[in-house]
Amino acid sequence: MTFTVGANIRAERVRRGMTLADLCEEAGLSVPVLSRIENGHRIPTIDELDRIAKVLSVDRDLLSPKAAA
């Protein structure tokens, strides 16, 4: 199974009981942008990844594909 950054973000978001809208609001992202990231249709910028990681209280590296290996 191949894990992507988006799948890791989704898994952490769900683990924390957050909706897509919750994470978007706190990270300052639009729902369509985060949805595309989580579905693997868009690669997040470093800034976006930093903001997502901050809201999820995880290190950015924990959201990378290597973290799921």
Number of C-alpha atoms within 10 A of each C-alpha: 5 7 15 20 25 24 19 18 23 22 14 18 18 12 10 10 10 14 12 17 15 14 21 20 13 13 19 13 15 13 15 12 15 25 17 14 22 21 14 15 12 14 17 18 10 10 9 17 22 18 19 25 19 14 17 19 10 13 13 18 13 15 24 18 15 11 13 14 8
